[in-house]
């Protein structure tokens, strides 16, 4: 691991915070966002195959909680390029000791961090400022038939979002609540 990318594990296996050390001088800043040699193990040895960007206009908006079912499960590396978000990983892995537990991080453009969301975890975020821009690196391509989701306001999870839930897509609002029979995503 280089000194420019430092891994910090969380209580949920595979969910990690990557602290980046930018180089700054009078010209500005240069920052390494990802290095396969340093971080490949976090993606299960799988290469990055898709890079996405999102721009969310309004403060309080919630996107997620989304995941892809196996065999299309993916690891995501999420970085905030503009604004600030409360970014969350929810463990949905069957048999995991942290099943249905979540970890959230404040990601912001001025704080050089990346949240790693491993396969089997759902991902979502709430914008803390207007005009938030996120960059996502994925170890699998998006497959619509493999999409899954968990409602951000599911009472079984009792996630204390930092702001009242604002805008959500019709799809996210229509996600079913977890029932008592939900046992997770098979690895």
Secondary structure, DSSP 8 states (H G I E B T S, - for coil): --TTEEEEE-SSTT-EEEEE--EEETTEEE-----HHHHGGGGTT----EEEEEEE-STT-EEEEEEE-TTS---EEEEEEESEEEEEEEE-BTT-TTTT-EEEEEEETTB-EEEEE-TTEEEEEEESSSSEEEEEEESS---GGGEEE--TT-TTT----SS------HHHHH-----TT---B--
